[in-house]
Amino acid sequence: MRSFSKALSLLSRSFLFRYFQCRTSCIAWVEMHPPLTLHRHPMCAEIIEQFQKCHLDHPIGKFFGECTDLKIKLDHCFRQEKALKRKANFEESKKLKERLQAHRKEIMREDLK
């Protein structure tokens, strides 16, 4: 009976159980993560290391939801990182557009002379 309850608790943390449990409320948590290189994701370096260590420590348990909590944290961190990059890129594009418009106005003034 004890092993059955342990298997049931592993199942409750497993991927399929969580997928069916929150498939309507969770946003894209089933997606694959990008390559876990530390130099590309400095904000998430600590979580990446914990996630990789969890996979090494639990070679079989990772298939039954042992590292799912870290995966969720990692996905959340990647979303935050992407939002910051998107905001920085947007600000940079605004500056570039302003420079282009100023350059176009200058060219138009020269053409009118």
C-alpha positions as CSV (number, residue, x, y, z in Angstrom):
1,M,0.0,0.0,0.0
2,R,2.9,2.4,0.8
3,S,4.4,2.0,-2.7
4,F,1.0,2.6,-4.3
5,S,0.7,5.9,-2.4
6,K,4.2,6.9,-3.5
7,A,3.4,6.0,-7.1
8,L,0.2,8.0,-6.8
9,S,2.1,11.0,-5.5
10,L,4.6,10.8,-8.3
11,L,1.7,10.6,-10.8
12,S,0.1,13.7,-9.3
13,R,3.3,15.6,-10.0
14,S,3.8,14.0,-13.4
15,F,3.6,15.8,-16.7
16,L,0.4,14.3,-17.9
17,F,-1.5,14.8,-14.7
18,R,-0.5,18.5,-14.6
19,Y,-1.2,18.9,-18.3
20,F,-4.7,17.7,-18.0
21,Q,-5.2,19.5,-14.7
22,C,-4.4,22.9,-16.0
23,R,-4.6,22.7,-19.8
24,T,-7.2,25.4,-19.9
25,S,-5.6,27.8,-17.4
26,C,-1.8,27.3,-18.0
27,I,-0.2,29.2,-20.8
28,A,2.1,27.2,-23.0
29,W,3.7,25.2,-20.2
30,V,4.0,22.2,-22.3
31,E,6.5,23.8,-24.7
32,M,10.1,22.8,-24.9
33,H,12.6,25.2,-23.4
34,P,15.4,26.8,-25.4
35,P,19.0,25.5,-25.2
36,L,20.1,25.8,-21.6
37,T,23.4,27.7,-22.1
38,L,24.3,29.9,-19.2
39,H,25.9,32.7,-21.4
40,R,22.6,33.2,-23.3
41,H,20.5,33.3,-20.2
42,P,22.4,35.2,-17.4
43,M,19.2,36.0,-15.5
44,C,18.2,32.4,-15.2
45,A,21.7,30.9,-14.6
46,E,20.9,29.7,-11.1
47,I,17.7,28.0,-12.0
48,I,19.3,26.4,-15.1
49,E,22.0,24.9,-12.9
50,Q,19.5,23.6,-10.4
51,F,17.4,22.1,-13.2
52,Q,20.4,20.4,-14.8
53,K,21.5,19.1,-11.3
54,C,18.0,17.7,-10.7
55,H,18.1,15.9,-14.0
56,L,21.5,14.4,-13.1
57,D,20.3,13.4,-9.6
58,H,17.0,11.9,-10.7
59,P,17.6,10.1,-14.1
60,I,14.4,8.2,-13.9
61,G,12.4,10.5,-11.6
62,K,12.7,13.3,-14.2
63,F,10.2,11.4,-16.3
64,F,7.7,11.2,-13.5
65,G,7.7,14.9,-12.5
66,E,10.6,15.1,-10.1
67,C,12.0,18.2,-11.7
68,T,8.7,19.8,-12.9
69,D,8.7,22.5,-10.3
70,L,12.1,23.7,-11.5
71,K,10.9,23.5,-15.1
72,I,8.0,25.8,-14.3
73,K,10.3,28.3,-12.5
74,L,12.6,28.1,-15.5
75,D,9.8,28.8,-18.0
76,H,8.7,31.7,-15.9
77,C,12.2,33.1,-15.8
78,F,12.6,32.7,-19.6
79,R,9.3,34.6,-20.1
80,Q,10.5,37.4,-17.8
81,E,13.9,37.5,-19.7
82,K,12.1,37.6,-23.0
83,A,9.9,40.4,-21.9
84,L,12.9,42.5,-20.8
85,K,14.6,41.9,-24.2
86,R,11.5,42.7,-26.1
87,K,11.1,46.0,-24.2
88,A,14.8,46.9,-24.8
89,N,14.5,46.1,-28.5
90,F,11.3,48.2,-28.8
91,E,13.1,51.2,-27.2
92,E,16.0,50.7,-29.5
93,S,13.7,50.6,-32.5
94,K,12.0,53.8,-31.4
95,K,15.3,55.6,-31.3
96,L,16.2,54.2,-34.8
97,K,12.9,55.4,-36.2
98,E,13.4,58.8,-34.8
99,R,16.9,59.0,-36.3
100,L,15.6,57.8,-39.7
101,Q,12.8,60.4,-39.6
102,A,15.3,63.2,-38.8
103,H,17.5,62.0,-41.6
104,R,14.6,62.0,-44.1
105,K,13.6,65.5,-43.0
106,E,17.2,66.7,-43.5
107,I,17.3,65.1,-47.0
108,M,14.0,66.7,-47.9
109,R,15.3,70.2,-46.8
110,E,18.4,69.7,-48.9
111,D,16.3,68.7,-51.9
112,L,14.1,71.8,-51.5
113,K,17.1,74.2,-51.6
